[in-house]
Amino acid sequence: MAPDRLAQLMAMLERDPSDAFCLYGVAQEHAKADRLEEAVRWFERLLQVEPTHAYAHFHLAKVLERAGRVNAAAEVLGRGLQAARATGDAKAANEIAGFLDEITP
């Protein structure tokens, strides 16, 4: 994990705890460092702030799948697919649907 980057993101979050960009960045930093449960918590926090953030759903599902929680990942992808379609994000919808196809029989 890049401590400087994480420290910068955390400092930014102190100023604005609902900054979706920072929440996403913190979650990604934890995911990169294989701190999977911590990444899950940060992605979930982001989705509380911005429930239609399609890529938060996608990357949360990736982390859950890496943690062996495939059923939970599929549920998150289902919600993410709905969010992507509702916001008209066809690219995200295609990526989410593709990953959902990969992890479900």
N, CA, C and O atoms as CSV, one atom per row, in Angstrom:
chain,resi,resn,atom,element,x,y,z
A,1,MET,N,N,0.846,-1.165,0.000
A,1,MET,CA,C,0.000,0.000,0.000
A,1,MET,C,C,0.895,1.232,0.000
A,1,MET,O,O,1.916,1.261,0.687
A,2,ALA,N,N,0.525,2.218,-0.745
A,2,ALA,CA,C,1.288,3.461,-0.772
A,2,ALA,C,C,0.845,4.334,0.403
A,2,ALA,O,O,-0.207,4.970,0.341
A,3,PRO,N,N,1.645,4.365,1.476
A,3,PRO,CA,C,1.204,5.100,2.663
A,3,PRO,C,C,0.977,6.582,2.396
A,3,PRO,O,O,0.070,7.187,2.967
A,4,ASP,N,N,1.793,7.161,1.534
A,4,ASP,CA,C,1.612,8.577,1.245
A,4,ASP,C,C,0.271,8.828,0.572
A,4,ASP,O,O,-0.442,9.769,0.922
A,5,ARG,N,N,-0.065,7.992,-0.387
A,5,ARG,CA,C,-1.344,8.150,-1.090
A,5,ARG,C,C,-2.498,7.931,-0.122
A,5,ARG,O,O,-3.452,8.710,-0.102
A,6,LEU,N,N,-2.415,6.881,0.675
A,6,LEU,CA,C,-3.481,6.605,1.633
A,6,LEU,C,C,-3.590,7.742,2.650
A,6,LEU,O,O,-4.694,8.164,2.994
A,7,ALA,N,N,-2.467,8.230,3.123
A,7,ALA,CA,C,-2.483,9.340,4.084
A,7,ALA,C,C,-3.109,10.591,3.464
A,7,ALA,O,O,-3.868,11.301,4.123
A,8,GLN,N,N,-2.794,10.851,2.220
A,8,GLN,CA,C,-3.382,12.009,1.531
A,8,GLN,C,C,-4.897,11.854,1.401
A,8,GLN,O,O,-5.651,12.798,1.637
A,9,LEU,N,N,-5.328,10.657,1.024
A,9,LEU,CA,C,-6.765,10.409,0.883
A,9,LEU,C,C,-7.480,10.551,2.227
A,9,LEU,O,O,-8.566,11.126,2.306
A,10,MET,N,N,-6.860,10.021,3.277
A,10,MET,CA,C,-7.472,10.113,4.605
A,10,MET,C,C,-7.560,11.576,5.065
A,10,MET,O,O,-8.545,11.974,5.687
A,11,ALA,N,N,-6.548,12.360,4.763
A,11,ALA,CA,C,-6.577,13.788,5.121
A,11,ALA,C,C,-7.696,14.497,4.373
A,11,ALA,O,O,-8.385,15.349,4.935
A,12,MET,N,N,-7.874,14.146,3.110
A,12,MET,CA,C,-8.957,14.740,2.323
A,12,MET,C,C,-10.318,14.331,2.891
A,12,MET,O,O,-11.254,15.130,2.911
A,13,LEU,N,N,-10.421,13.087,3.349
A,13,LEU,CA,C,-11.683,12.617,3.927
A,13,LEU,C,C,-12.012,13.316,5.234
A,13,LEU,O,O,-13.183,13.475,5.579
A,14,GLU,N,N,-10.986,13.735,5.963
A,14,GLU,CA,C,-11.241,14.481,7.196
A,14,GLU,C,C,-11.968,15.778,6.891
A,14,GLU,O,O,-12.809,16.228,7.669
A,15,ARG,N,N,-11.640,16.374,5.758
A,15,ARG,CA,C,-12.291,17.625,5.354
A,15,ARG,C,C,-13.687,17.371,4.807
A,15,ARG,O,O,-14.588,18.187,4.999
A,16,ASP,N,N,-13.875,16.230,4.117
A,16,ASP,CA,C,-15.182,15.907,3.534
A,16,ASP,C,C,-15.387,14.394,3.593
A,16,ASP,O,O,-15.009,13.683,2.662
A,17,PRO,N,N,-15.979,13.899,4.675
A,17,PRO,CA,C,-16.140,12.451,4.869
A,17,PRO,C,C,-17.020,11.763,3.830
A,17,PRO,O,O,-17.042,10.534,3.761
A,18,SER,N,N,-17.734,12.524,3.034
A,18,SER,CA,C,-18.592,11.918,2.023
A,18,SER,C,C,-18.047,12.100,0.608
A,18,SER,O,O,-18.790,11.974,-0.365
A,19,ASP,N,N,-16.761,12.393,0.491
A,19,ASP,CA,C,-16.133,12.569,-0.819
A,19,ASP,C,C,-15.991,11.206,-1.498
A,19,ASP,O,O,-15.147,10.396,-1.115
A,20,ALA,N,N,-16.825,10.966,-2.507
A,20,ALA,CA,C,-16.863,9.660,-3.181
A,20,ALA,C,C,-15.521,9.314,-3.810
A,20,ALA,O,O,-15.107,8.155,-3.775
A,21,PHE,N,N,-14.840,10.287,-4.380
A,21,PHE,CA,C,-13.534,10.039,-4.997
A,21,PHE,C,C,-12.548,9.500,-3.962
A,21,PHE,O,O,-11.834,8.531,-4.219
A,22,CYS,N,N,-12.517,10.136,-2.794
A,22,CYS,CA,C,-11.589,9.710,-1.736
A,22,CYS,C,C,-11.978,8.350,-1.178
A,22,CYS,O,O,-11.112,7.506,-0.949
A,23,LEU,N,N,-13.253,8.129,-0.959
A,23,LEU,CA,C,-13.705,6.833,-0.448
A,23,LEU,C,C,-13.323,5.712,-1.408
A,23,LEU,O,O,-12.868,4.650,-0.985
A,24,TYR,N,N,-13.509,5.955,-2.691
A,24,TYR,CA,C,-13.141,4.978,-3.714
A,24,TYR,C,C,-11.636,4.723,-3.688
A,24,TYR,O,O,-11.189,3.579,-3.764
A,25,GLY,N,N,-10.869,5.795,-3.581
A,25,GLY,CA,C,-9.412,5.668,-3.545
A,25,GLY,C,C,-8.923,4.889,-2.333
A,25,GLY,O,O,-8.028,4.052,-2.455
A,26,VAL,N,N,-9.498,5.154,-1.169
A,26,VAL,CA,C,-9.112,4.431,0.046
A,26,VAL,C,C,-9.443,2.947,-0.114
A,26,VAL,O,O,-8.630,2.087,0.225
A,27,ALA,N,N,-10.624,2.652,-0.625
A,27,ALA,CA,C,-11.018,1.257,-0.838
A,27,ALA,C,C,-10.058,0.566,-1.797
A,27,ALA,O,O,-9.651,-0.571,-1.559
A,28,GLN,N,N,-9.697,1.242,-2.871
A,28,GLN,CA,C,-8.786,0.663,-3.859
A,28,GLN,C,C,-7.393,0.434,-3.262
A,28,GLN,O,O,-6.757,-0.579,-3.548
A,29,GLU,N,N,-6.925,1.358,-2.446
A,29,GLU,CA,C,-5.619,1.192,-1.808
A,29,GLU,C,C,-5.608,-0.051,-0.918
A,29,GLU,O,O,-4.638,-0.810,-0.916
A,30,HIS,N,N,-6.673,-0.253,-0.175
A,30,HIS,CA,C,-6.757,-1.447,0.674
A,30,HIS,C,C,-6.842,-2.711,-0.174
A,30,HIS,O,O,-6.228,-3.725,0.160
A,31,ALA,N,N,-7.591,-2.657,-1.258
A,31,ALA,CA,C,-7.703,-3.822,-2.140
A,31,ALA,C,C,-6.346,-4.179,-2.740
A,31,ALA,O,O,-5.980,-5.353,-2.806
A,32,LYS,N,N,-5.605,-3.168,-3.176
A,32,LYS,CA,C,-4.280,-3.414,-3.761
A,32,LYS,C,C,-3.333,-4.055,-2.763
A,32,LYS,O,O,-2.458,-4.836,-3.137
A,33,ALA,N,N,-3.512,-3.721,-1.483
A,33,ALA,CA,C,-2.637,-4.250,-0.429
A,33,ALA,C,C,-3.171,-5.575,0.130
A,33,ALA,O,O,-2.668,-6.068,1.140
A,34,ASP,N,N,-4.168,-6.142,-0.509
A,34,ASP,CA,C,-4.797,-7.393,-0.063
A,34,ASP,C,C,-5.394,-7.295,1.338
A,34,ASP,O,O,-5.496,-8.300,2.043
A,35,ARG,N,N,-5.779,-6.118,1.734
A,35,ARG,CA,C,-6.531,-5.942,2.989
A,35,ARG,C,C,-8.006,-5.976,2.601
A,35,ARG,O,O,-8.700,-4.959,2.598
A,36,LEU,N,N,-8.454,-7.185,2.275
A,36,LEU,CA,C,-9.744,-7.359,1.624
A,36,LEU,C,C,-10.924,-6.927,2.490
A,36,LEU,O,O,-11.823,-6.245,1.999
A,37,GLU,N,N,-10.943,-7.304,3.750
A,37,GLU,CA,C,-12.075,-6.919,4.599
A,37,GLU,C,C,-12.122,-5.411,4.805
A,37,GLU,O,O,-13.201,-4.823,4.881
A,38,GLU,N,N,-10.963,-4.792,4.895
A,38,GLU,CA,C,-10.917,-3.330,5.013
A,38,GLU,C,C,-11.431,-2.695,3.717
A,38,GLU,O,O,-12.177,-1.718,3.757
A,39,ALA,N,N,-11.036,-3.243,2.584
A,39,ALA,CA,C,-11.525,-2.740,1.292
A,39,ALA,C,C,-13.042,-2.872,1.209
A,39,ALA,O,O,-13.726,-1.956,0.753
A,40,VAL,N,N,-13.560,-4.007,1.650
A,40,VAL,CA,C,-15.017,-4.209,1.643
A,40,VAL,C,C,-15.698,-3.112,2.447
A,40,VAL,O,O,-16.677,-2.521,1.991
A,41,ARG,N,N,-15.185,-2.839,3.638
A,41,ARG,CA,C,-15.798,-1.801,4.484
A,41,ARG,C,C,-15.799,-0.432,3.795
A,41,ARG,O,O,-16.780,0.308,3.875
A,42,TRP,N,N,-14.702,-0.104,3.123
A,42,TRP,CA,C,-14.636,1.204,2.469
A,42,TRP,C,C,-15.530,1.266,1.240
A,42,TRP,O,O,-16.166,2.291,0.996
A,43,PHE,N,N,-15.591,0.186,0.456
A,43,PHE,CA,C,-16.516,0.184,-0.680
A,43,PHE,C,C,-17.962,0.288,-0.196
A,43,PHE,O,O,-18.769,0.993,-0.802
A,44,GLU,N,N,-18.292,-0.408,0.889
A,44,GLU,CA,C,-19.647,-0.323,1.429
A,44,GLU,C,C,-19.952,1.090,1.915
A,44,GLU,O,O,-21.061,1.589,1.724
A,45,ARG,N,N,-18.981,1.727,2.537
A,45,ARG,CA,C,-19.164,3.116,2.976
A,45,ARG,C,C,-19.413,4.022,1.768
A,45,ARG,O,O,-20.284,4.891,1.803
A,46,LEU,N,N,-18.647,3.812,0.710
A,46,LEU,CA,C,-18.848,4.587,-0.513
A,46,LEU,C,C,-20.256,4.380,-1.057
A,46,LEU,O,O,-20.911,5.341,-1.461
A,47,LEU,N,N,-20.722,3.145,-1.070
A,47,LEU,CA,C,-22.053,2.870,-1.609
A,47,LEU,C,C,-23.167,3.434,-0.737
A,47,LEU,O,O,-24.276,3.655,-1.225
A,48,GLN,N,N,-22.895,3.670,0.536
A,48,GLN,CA,C,-23.870,4.370,1.380
A,48,GLN,C,C,-23.975,5.831,0.949
A,48,GLN,O,O,-25.056,6.420,0.969
A,49,VAL,N,N,-22.844,6.402,0.562
A,49,VAL,CA,C,-22.808,7.797,0.137
A,49,VAL,C,C,-23.333,7.951,-1.289
A,49,VAL,O,O,-24.075,8.886,-1.590
A,50,GLU,N,N,-22.945,7.034,-2.152
A,50,GLU,CA,C,-23.303,7.114,-3.569
A,50,GLU,C,C,-23.753,5.731,-4.072
A,50,GLU,O,O,-22.971,5.005,-4.686
A,51,PRO,N,N,-25.013,5.377,-3.808
A,51,PRO,CA,C,-25.498,4.023,-4.117
A,51,PRO,C,C,-25.508,3.664,-5.602
A,51,PRO,O,O,-25.599,2.484,-5.943
A,52,THR,N,N,-25.418,4.638,-6.475
A,52,THR,CA,C,-25.429,4.341,-7.911
A,52,THR,C,C,-24.030,4.310,-8.522
A,52,THR,O,O,-23.893,4.288,-9.745
A,53,HIS,N,N,-23.005,4.307,-7.698
A,53,HIS,CA,C,-21.615,4.277,-8.185
A,53,HIS,C,C,-21.331,2.872,-8.735
A,53,HIS,O,O,-20.984,1.960,-7.985
A,54,ALA,N,N,-21.481,2.716,-10.036
A,54,ALA,CA,C,-21.397,1.395,-10.673
A,54,ALA,C,C,-20.046,0.720,-10.434
A,54,ALA,O,O,-19.996,-0.475,-10.142
A,55,TYR,N,N,-18.972,1.462,-10.555
A,55,TYR,CA,C,-17.657,0.837,-10.403
A,55,TYR,C,C,-17.336,0.494,-8.951
A,55,TYR,O,O,-16.491,-0.366,-8.701
A,56,ALA,N,N,-17.983,1.138,-8.000
A,56,ALA,CA,C,-17.833,0.720,-6.607
A,56,ALA,C,C,-18.438,-0.671,-6.442
A,56,ALA,O,O,-17.870,-1.523,-5.759
A,57,HIS,N,N,-19.589,-0.899,-7.069
A,57,HIS,CA,C,-20.188,-2.232,-7.049
A,57,HIS,C,C,-19.250,-3.248,-7.704
A,57,HIS,O,O,-19.009,-4.327,-7.164
A,58,PHE,N,N,-18.734,-2.891,-8.858
A,58,PHE,CA,C,-17.862,-3.793,-9.612
A,58,PHE,C,C,-16.633,-4.185,-8.790
A,58,PHE,O,O,-16.314,-5.367,-8.662
A,59,HIS,N,N,-15.955,-3.194,-8.242
A,59,HIS,CA,C,-14.719,-3.478,-7.512
A,59,HIS,C,C,-14.984,-4.103,-6.145
A,59,HIS,O,O,-14.171,-4.891,-5.663
A,60,LEU,N,N,-16.095,-3.768,-5.520
A,60,LEU,CA,C,-16.478,-4.461,-4.297
A,60,LEU,C,C,-16.682,-5.940,-4.602
A,60,LEU,O,O,-16.230,-6.799,-3.845
A,61,ALA,N,N,-17.354,-6.238,-5.698
A,61,ALA,CA,C,-17.565,-7.637,-6.087
A,61,ALA,C,C,-16.242,-8.333,-6.364
A,61,ALA,O,O,-16.078,-9.500,-6.008
A,62,LYS,N,N,-15.299,-7.647,-6.990
A,62,LYS,CA,C,-13.976,-8.235,-7.238
A,62,LYS,C,C,-13.305,-8.609,-5.914
A,62,LYS,O,O,-12.738,-9.694,-5.785
A,63,VAL,N,N,-13.372,-7.714,-4.942
A,63,VAL,CA,C,-12.762,-7.971,-3.641
A,63,VAL,C,C,-13.467,-9.138,-2.945
A,63,VAL,O,O,-12.815,-10.018,-2.383
A,64,LEU,N,N,-14.780,-9.138,-2.985
A,64,LEU,CA,C,-15.534,-10.233,-2.365
A,64,LEU,C,C,-15.193,-11.567,-3.016
A,64,LEU,O,O,-15.049,-12.578,-2.329
A,65,GLU,N,N,-15.065,-11.569,-4.323
A,65,GLU,CA,C,-14.714,-12.802,-5.034
A,65,GLU,C,C,-13.315,-13.259,-4.629
A,65,GLU,O,O,-13.095,-14.452,-4.419
A,66,ARG,N,N,-12.372,-12.333,-4.519
A,66,ARG,CA,C,-11.013,-12.676,-4.077
A,66,ARG,C,C,-11.016,-13.237,-2.670
A,66,ARG,O,O,-10.178,-14.072,-2.330
A,67,ALA,N,N,-11.961,-12.782,-1.843
A,67,ALA,CA,C,-12.067,-13.253,-0.466
A,67,ALA,C,C,-12.850,-14.565,-0.366
A,67,ALA,O,O,-13.080,-15.070,0.733
A,68,GLY,N,N,-13.254,-15.108,-1.496
A,68,GLY,CA,C,-13.985,-16.369,-1.503
A,68,GLY,C,C,-15.470,-16.232,-1.228
A,68,GLY,O,O,-16.148,-17.222,-0.955
A,69,ARG,N,N,-15.971,-15.031,-1.297
A,69,ARG,CA,C,-17.388,-14.760,-1.016
A,69,ARG,C,C,-18.134,-14.529,-2.331
A,69,ARG,O,O,-18.634,-13.438,-2.605
A,70,VAL,N,N,-18.192,-15.586,-3.128
A,70,VAL,CA,C,-18.731,-15.488,-4.487
A,70,VAL,C,C,-20.213,-15.135,-4.491
A,70,VAL,O,O,-20.647,-14.330,-5.316
A,71,ASN,N,N,-20.999,-15.716,-3.591
A,71,ASN,CA,C,-22.429,-15.401,-3.554
A,71,ASN,C,C,-22.658,-13.928,-3.239
A,71,ASN,O,O,-23.509,-13.285,-3.854
A,72,ALA,N,N,-21.907,-13.399,-2.292
A,72,ALA,CA,C,-22.019,-11.976,-1.951
A,72,ALA,C,C,-21.596,-11.115,-3.137
A,72,ALA,O,O,-22.205,-10.081,-3.409
A,73,ALA,N,N,-20.558,-11.544,-3.837
A,73,ALA,CA,C,-20.099,-10.802,-5.024
A,73,ALA,C,C,-21.198,-10.760,-6.077
A,73,ALA,O,O,-21.436,-9.717,-6.687
A,74,ALA,N,N,-21.868,-11.890,-6.293
A,74,ALA,CA,C,-22.943,-11.940,-7.291
A,74,ALA,C,C,-24.091,-11.012,-6.903
A,74,ALA,O,O,-24.671,-10.348,-7.762
A,75,GLU,N,N,-24.418,-10.963,-5.625
A,75,GLU,CA,C,-25.479,-10.054,-5.164
A,75,GLU,C,C,-25.103,-8.598,-5.424
A,75,GLU,O,O,-25.924,-7.810,-5.892
A,76,VAL,N,N,-23.858,-8.251,-5.118
A,76,VAL,CA,C,-23.388,-6.882,-5.337
A,76,VAL,C,C,-23.422,-6.553,-6.827
A,76,VAL,O,O,-23.811,-5.451,-7.215
A,77,LEU,N,N,-23.017,-7.504,-7.654
A,77,LEU,CA,C,-23.042,-7.268,-9.099
A,77,LEU,C,C,-24.458,-7.057,-9.597
A,77,LEU,O,O,-24.688,-6.228,-10.477
A,78,GLY,N,N,-25.406,-7.792,-9.048
A,78,GLY,CA,C,-26.806,-7.587,-9.435
A,78,GLY,C,C,-27.264,-6.172,-9.141
A,78,GLY,O,O,-27.915,-5.537,-9.971
A,79,ARG,N,N,-26.923,-5.675,-7.952
A,79,ARG,CA,C,-27.277,-4.289,-7.589
A,79,ARG,C,C,-26.533,-3.294,-8.476
A,79,ARG,O,O,-27.090,-2.280,-8.895
A,80,GLY,N,N,-25.263,-3.600,-8.754
A,80,GLY,CA,C,-24.471,-2.711,-9.605
A,80,GLY,C,C,-25.002,-2.649,-11.018
A,80,GLY,O,O,-24.997,-1.589,-11.644
A,81,LEU,N,N,-25.458,-3.775,-11.521
A,81,LEU,CA,C,-26.034,-3.812,-12.868
A,81,LEU,C,C,-27.291,-2.953,-12.930
A,81,LEU,O,O,-27.497,-2.212,-13.891
A,82,GLN,N,N,-28.123,-3.054,-11.910
A,82,GLN,CA,C,-29.321,-2.205,-11.854
A,82,GLN,C,C,-28.935,-0.730,-11.806
A,82,GLN,O,O,-29.538,0.096,-12.493
A,83,ALA,N,N,-27.931,-0.399,-10.997
A,83,ALA,CA,C,-27.498,0.993,-10.868
A,83,ALA,C,C,-26.938,1.511,-12.187
A,83,ALA,O,O,-27.246,2.629,-12.600
A,84,ALA,N,N,-26.117,0.701,-12.847
A,84,ALA,CA,C,-25.516,1.131,-14.115
A,84,ALA,C,C,-26.594,1.357,-15.174
A,84,ALA,O,O,-26.548,2.333,-15.923
A,85,ARG,N,N,-27.540,0.466,-15.224
A,85,ARG,CA,C,-28.632,0.625,-16.205
A,85,ARG,C,C,-29.491,1.839,-15.877
A,85,ARG,O,O,-29.903,2.574,-16.775
A,86,ALA,N,N,-29.760,2.049,-14.591
A,86,ALA,CA,C,-30.593,3.184,-14.180
A,86,ALA,C,C,-29.941,4.517,-14.509
A,86,ALA,O,O,-30.630,5.493,-14.804
A,87,THR,N,N,-28.607,4.562,-14.460
A,87,THR,CA,C,-27.902,5.813,-14.757
A,87,THR,C,C,-27.474,5.911,-16.212
A,87,THR,O,O,-26.871,6.905,-16.617
A,88,GLY,N,N,-27.783,4.883,-17.004
A,88,GLY,CA,C,-27.438,4.905,-18.419
A,88,GLY,C,C,-25.976,4.651,-18.713
A,88,GLY,O,O,-25.479,5.045,-19.768
A,89,ASP,N,N,-25.280,4.001,-17.801
A,89,ASP,CA,C,-23.855,3.718,-17.981
A,89,ASP,C,C,-23.691,2.345,-18.639
A,89,ASP,O,O,-23.489,1.338,-17.961
A,90,ALA,N,N,-23.782,2.324,-19.971
A,90,ALA,CA,C,-23.740,1.068,-20.721
A,90,ALA,C,C,-22.397,0.357,-20.577
A,90,ALA,O,O,-22.356,-0.871,-20.494
A,91,LYS,N,N,-21.314,1.103,-20.545
A,91,LYS,CA,C,-19.983,0.491,-20.409
A,91,LYS,C,C,-19.878,-0.257,-19.085
A,91,LYS,O,O,-19.454,-1.412,-19.051
A,92,ALA,N,N,-20.263,0.402,-17.998
A,92,ALA,CA,C,-20.217,-0.247,-16.689
A,92,ALA,C,C,-21.169,-1.435,-16.647
A,92,ALA,O,O,-20.829,-2.483,-16.098
A,93,ALA,N,N,-22.345,-1.282,-17.217
A,93,ALA,CA,C,-23.307,-2.379,-17.234
A,93,ALA,C,C,-22.729,-3.597,-17.948
A,93,ALA,O,O,-22.897,-4.725,-17.484
A,94,ASN,N,N,-22.056,-3.379,-19.063
A,94,ASN,CA,C,-21.450,-4.494,-19.801
A,94,ASN,C,C,-20.336,-5.161,-18.993
A,94,ASN,O,O,-20.241,-6.388,-18.960
A,95,GLU,N,N,-19.504,-4.365,-18.351
A,95,GLU,CA,C,-18.418,-4.932,-17.544
A,95,GLU,C,C,-18.967,-5.705,-16.350
A,95,GLU,O,O,-18.476,-6.786,-16.025
A,96,ILE,N,N,-19.970,-5.158,-15.708
A,96,ILE,CA,C,-20.572,-5.820,-14.551
A,96,ILE,C,C,-21.246,-7.114,-14.990
A,96,ILE,O,O,-21.092,-8.145,-14.334
A,97,ALA,N,N,-21.987,-7.074,-16.084
A,97,ALA,CA,C,-22.660,-8.280,-16.582
A,97,ALA,C,C,-21.643,-9.337,-16.960
A,97,ALA,O,O,-21.859,-10.521,-16.703
A,98,GLY,N,N,-20.542,-8.935,-17.563
A,98,GLY,CA,C,-19.493,-9.874,-17.936
A,98,GLY,C,C,-18.880,-10.551,-16.725
A,98,GLY,O,O,-18.643,-11.759,-16.742
A,99,PHE,N,N,-18.619,-9.781,-15.668
A,99,PHE,CA,C,-18.045,-10.364,-14.455
A,99,PHE,C,C,-19.067,-11.272,-13.771
A,99,PHE,O,O,-18.712,-12.324,-13.240
A,100,LEU,N,N,-20.319,-10.866,-13.787
A,100,LEU,CA,C,-21.375,-11.697,-13.201
A,100,LEU,C,C,-21.445,-13.028,-13.932
A,100,LEU,O,O,-21.592,-14.071,-13.294
A,101,ASP,N,N,-21.343,-13.015,-15.248
A,101,ASP,CA,C,-21.327,-14.263,-16.026
A,101,ASP,C,C,-20.129,-15.140,-15.663
A,101,ASP,O,O,-20.242,-16.365,-15.629
A,102,GLU,N,N,-18.984,-14.514,-15.393
A,102,GLU,CA,C,-17.768,-15.259,-15.024
A,102,GLU,C,C,-17.916,-16.024,-13.717
A,102,GLU,O,O,-17.430,-17.147,-13.584
A,103,ILE,N,N,-18.594,-15.402,-12.748
A,103,ILE,CA,C,-18.602,-16.002,-11.413
A,103,ILE,C,C,-19.845,-16.817,-11.098
A,103,ILE,O,O,-19.910,-17.468,-10.055
A,104,THR,N,N,-20.823,-16.791,-11.977
A,104,THR,CA,C,-22.039,-17.580,-11.726
A,104,THR,C,C,-22.135,-18.713,-12.738
A,104,THR,O,O,-21.769,-18.562,-13.904
A,105,PRO,N,N,-22.635,-19.848,-12.266
A,105,PRO,CA,C,-22.743,-21.006,-13.174
A,105,PRO,C,C,-23.825,-20.833,-14.211
A,105,PRO,O,O,-24.033,-21.719,-15.039
